[in-house]
Structures are given as C-alpha cells and as structure tokens.
Amino acid sequence: MYLQHFGLTHAPLGKELTEPWDDGALAVLAQRFDWLLKSPGVGLLTGEPGVGKTAALRQLTRGLNPHRYLVLYLAETDFGRVDIYRGLARGLGVEPSYRRAQLWRDIKQRVHELADGKQVTPIWVVDEAQNLPAEFFRDFPAFLNFAFDSRDLLSVWLVGHPTLASTLERAPYAALASRIQARVALRPIVERERFAQLISHGLKSAGCQHTLVSDAGLEILRQASMGLPRQAGRILCTAMRLAVPKGLNHLPDELLQQAIAELQ
C-alpha cells in the first residue's frame, strides 16, 4: 500500500533496484570482475552485511552472454564440504556422487566439457563464504587444479564478511590465498554527501518525484543505518508504512525516529 501512496514502483534501495548507485566504488569491482572473465581465477569480495555485495554481483552477472558464461550461485554455505561440492555439481547438471573423489572427477570432467566443447566458462559465486568449513578452504586449491595445474577453467567469487579476508590470511589457507587474483572490499557509505546521493538515487529510481526527507532527516537516517544501503532502505520503507495511515506525503524527522525504534 505504501508504494501506491508514494507513487513508487518498488522499494527504495530494495532488491528490485536495477541500477545500483555508484560513484566509483563499484567500478573497481566491475573491472576486477572483467579480469576474471577474461582470465578465470578466484576473486574475493568482502564487506559488512547490507553493504550491497550480492546486489553488485547480481548486476554484473545479469548482462553476461549465456552462451559463453554459466553463472552458478550458492548461499547455503553452513554445511559440510561435500555438500558444497554437491551443490556445484547440481548447478553444472551433474548427478552428484556420494564419494568426494568421484564427485570431484565428475565436476572437473563437466567443466572440461563446457570449456572445450562449448567454450563456456562457469562462474561460481559463493555467498556467505565466511561460513564455509575449514576443510573446504584447505582442499579447494587442489580442486582448482586442472590439467596438471596448467589451465584455469573456472571463475570463483568468494563473497563474505570482512572476517573472511582475515580467515584466508591464516597459514593453513595460504595455498588458497595465493590463488586469489582479485580482492575488493566494499565499505559503508558514511560520508554525508555520498550518503545523500545514495538516498536520492534510490528514491528517484523507485519513481519518487518529490523530496521525502529533510536534510536533518538524512542525517538521522545516515547515523541509524551506519551507511549500509540495506538498513537505510529498511528504515525508509518502515517510515513510509507508518506515514500512510497518517496521510503524510513526506517523512518527518520524528517519523524516521519512530521507524528506527520499530526496527530495533
């Protein structure tokens, strides 16, 4: 109901946002992403929850040629390593074996078939990668060894919280860390001007035609969201829902405060 009330097509800063706001930070990710398209390897993308990691990669993969790239997405990472590989096998169209050795062989054979027979590169996006089991981090470099380690046939993006980068710096995972070809860290948008641009972009992209939030309200929103787009969007949507029964076509500062309290 609040969308109709405010004349919006979707929630500001929500998942329906097709063009994420970027003042240069996402351009770095786009460049690194392109590197791993042209030369397959492992990329590491980290950032606080709600900073927009998954949305950014979703945008980058959306326009890929399906005849050249097969995008596979995994977010259920809090399982054993065999379950992780079985999920990859299913994404590749392979019936997963219960034995890890056979599972690896079947997956690698399928990757070879895609590369040599169809000129297709799989892109495996592993979200919430900070939850992956330690055994996965240890044996993943061996899994990535194709043709006597002479070919790179699979691009992988490990996506997770900042602790993921710290984890991979540990000595037991040095082999995996040495294979990471691209590292990108997205940070909260805490600068006032940049944050105001983010909110303006989110509202305009959703169809908002007039000013909803005062300068003081933007500061309230910035501090409460800690510069995280997802949290800022949640507060805005809650405030708009609260505004509907009051018949308001803007979001007073006190209404934003009420929305923040609702979400705590």
C-alpha positions in Angstrom: 0.0 0.0 0.0 2.8 2.4 0.8 4.2 2.1 -2.8 0.9 3.3 -4.3 0.6 6.0 -1.6 4.0 7.5 -2.5 3.8 6.7 -6.3 6.7 4.2 -6.2 7.3 1.2 -8.5 9.4 -0.6 -5.9 11.0 -0.3 -2.5 13.8 2.3 -2.5 17.2 0.6 -2.3 15.4 -2.8 -2.4 16.2 -5.9 -4.4 14.3 -4.6 -7.4 16.8 -1.7 -7.9 18.2 -2.4 -11.4 20.9 0.2 -11.3 22.8 0.4 -8.0 24.2 3.8 -7.2 27.9 4.1 -7.9 30.3 7.0 -7.5 33.3 4.8 -8.4 33.4 2.1 -5.8 31.5 -0.4 -7.8 33.6 0.5 -10.9 36.6 -1.2 -9.3 34.6 -4.3 -8.7 33.4 -4.3 -12.3 37.0 -4.0 -13.5 38.1 -6.9 -11.3 35.1 -8.9 -12.4 36.1 -8.4 -16.0 39.6 -9.6 -15.3 38.2 -12.9 -14.1 36.0 -13.2 -17.2 39.0 -12.9 -19.5 41.3 -14.9 -17.3 39.4 -17.3 -14.9 40.5 -17.4 -11.3 39.5 -16.7 -7.8 38.1 -13.3 -6.6 37.4 -12.2 -3.0 34.6 -9.7 -2.3 34.1 -8.6 1.3 32.0 -6.1 3.1 29.7 -5.6 6.1 26.2 -7.2 5.8 23.9 -5.0 3.8 26.6 -3.0 2.0 25.5 -4.3 -1.4 27.9 -7.1 -2.2 25.4 -9.6 -3.6 23.4 -6.8 -5.4 26.6 -5.6 -7.1 27.5 -9.1 -8.4 23.9 -9.8 -9.4 24.0 -6.6 -11.6 27.4 -7.6 -13.1 26.2 -11.2 -14.0 22.8 -10.1 -15.3 24.2 -8.9 -18.7 26.5 -11.8 -19.4 26.2 -13.8 -22.6 24.6 -17.2 -21.5 26.3 -18.9 -24.5 29.7 -18.0 -23.0 29.2 -18.0 -19.3 27.3 -20.2 -16.9 26.6 -18.3 -13.6 26.1 -20.5 -10.5 25.1 -19.0 -7.2 25.4 -20.7 -3.8 24.5 -19.1 -0.5 23.8 -22.2 1.6 27.4 -22.5 2.9 26.9 -23.6 6.5 27.2 -27.3 5.6 30.0 -29.9 5.1 32.4 -29.5 2.2 30.9 -32.4 0.3 27.5 -30.8 0.4 29.1 -27.6 -1.1 30.6 -29.6 -4.0 27.3 -31.5 -4.5 25.6 -28.1 -4.9 28.1 -27.1 -7.5 27.6 -30.5 -9.3 23.8 -29.9 -9.5 24.3 -26.4 -10.9 26.5 -27.9 -13.6 23.9 -30.5 -14.4 25.9 -33.4 -12.9 24.3 -36.1 -10.8 26.4 -35.8 -7.5 28.2 -38.8 -6.3 28.3 -39.5 -2.5 32.0 -40.2 -2.7 34.1 -37.0 -2.7 36.8 -38.4 -5.1 34.2 -39.3 -7.7 32.3 -36.1 -7.1 35.5 -34.1 -7.9 36.2 -36.1 -11.0 32.7 -35.7 -12.3 32.6 -32.0 -11.7 36.0 -31.5 -13.4 35.0 -33.6 -16.4 31.9 -31.4 -16.8 34.0 -28.2 -16.5 36.3 -29.5 -19.2 33.4 -30.4 -21.4 32.0 -26.9 -21.1 35.3 -25.3 -21.8 36.5 -27.4 -24.7 33.2 -28.5 -26.2 31.1 -25.4 -25.8 33.6 -22.6 -25.0 31.6 -21.9 -21.8 33.2 -20.6 -18.6 31.4 -21.4 -15.3 31.3 -18.5 -12.8 30.7 -19.8 -9.3 29.5 -17.1 -6.8 29.8 -18.5 -3.3 27.9 -16.1 -1.0 28.2 -16.0 2.8 31.6 -17.6 2.3 32.7 -16.8 5.9 30.6 -19.8 6.9 32.4 -22.3 4.7 34.0 -25.1 6.6 37.7 -25.0 7.2 38.2 -28.3 5.2 36.8 -26.5 2.2 39.3 -23.7 2.4 42.1 -26.3 2.7 41.3 -28.5 -0.2 39.8 -26.0 -2.6 43.2 -25.2 -4.2 43.6 -28.9 -5.1 40.1 -28.9 -6.6 41.0 -25.9 -8.8 44.0 -27.9 -10.3 43.0 -28.6 -13.9 45.3 -30.4 -16.4 48.4 -30.6 -14.2 47.6 -27.0 -13.0 48.2 -25.7 -16.5 44.7 -24.4 -17.1 42.2 -22.1 -15.3 38.7 -23.2 -16.4 36.5 -21.9 -13.6 36.0 -18.4 -12.1 35.0 -18.3 -8.5 33.9 -15.3 -6.4 34.1 -15.9 -2.6 31.7 -13.3 -1.1 31.5 -12.7 2.6 32.0 -10.5 5.7 35.3 -8.8 6.4 36.3 -11.7 8.7 36.6 -13.8 5.6 39.7 -11.9 4.4 41.2 -12.3 7.8 40.5 -16.0 7.8 42.2 -16.5 4.5 45.3 -14.8 5.8 45.9 -17.7 8.2 48.8 -20.1 7.4 46.6 -23.2 6.8 44.9 -21.4 3.9 48.0 -19.9 2.3 47.5 -22.1 -0.8 44.0 -20.7 -1.4 45.2 -17.1 -0.6 47.9 -17.4 -3.2 45.3 -18.2 -5.9 43.2 -15.1 -5.3 43.7 -12.8 -8.3 41.2 -10.1 -7.4 40.4 -8.6 -4.0 37.6 -6.0 -3.5 36.3 -4.6 -0.2 33.0 -2.6 -0.3 32.6 -0.2 2.5 29.6 1.6 4.1 28.7 5.0 2.6 29.3 7.1 5.7 30.2 10.5 4.1 27.3 12.8 4.3 27.3 14.0 0.6 27.8 10.5 -0.7 25.1 9.1 1.5 22.6 11.9 0.4 23.4 10.9 -3.2 22.7 7.2 -2.4 19.3 8.0 -0.9 18.4 10.4 -3.8 19.3 7.8 -6.3 17.3 5.1 -4.5 14.2 7.2 -4.3 14.4 8.5 -7.9 15.0 5.0 -9.2 11.8 3.9 -7.4 9.8 6.7 -9.0 9.8 9.3 -6.3 9.0 12.7 -7.8 9.4 15.0 -4.7 11.5 15.4 -1.6 10.6 12.9 1.1 13.3 13.5 3.7 14.7 16.7 5.1 18.5 17.4 5.5 18.1 16.7 9.2 16.2 13.5 8.4 19.0 12.4 6.1 21.5 12.8 8.9 19.2 10.7 11.2 19.0 8.1 8.5 22.7 8.1 7.9 23.6 7.6 11.5 21.0 5.0 12.2 21.9 2.9 9.1 25.6 3.3 9.6 25.9 3.9 5.9 24.6 0.5 4.9 22.2 0.7 1.9 20.1 -2.3 3.0 19.5 -0.8 6.5 18.7 2.6 5.1 16.2 1.0 2.8 14.5 -0.8 5.6 14.2 2.4 7.6 12.7 4.3 4.7 10.2 1.5 3.9 9.1 1.3 7.6 8.8 5.1 7.8 6.6 5.1 4.6 4.4 2.4 6.0 3.9 4.5 9.2 3.2 7.6 7.0 0.3 6.0 5.1 -2.4 5.9 7.9 -1.3 9.5 8.9 -2.0 10.7 5.3 1.5 12.1 5.0 3.3 12.5 1.7 6.7 13.1 3.3 8.7 11.6 6.1 9.1 14.0 9.1 12.1 13.5 11.3 10.1 12.2 14.1 8.6 9.5 11.8 12.1 8.4 10.9 12.9 8.1 14.6 9.8 6.0 15.1 10.7 3.8 12.2 14.2 3.3 13.7 12.6 2.3 17.0 10.3 -0.2 15.3 13.3 -1.9 13.8 15.4 -2.1 16.9 
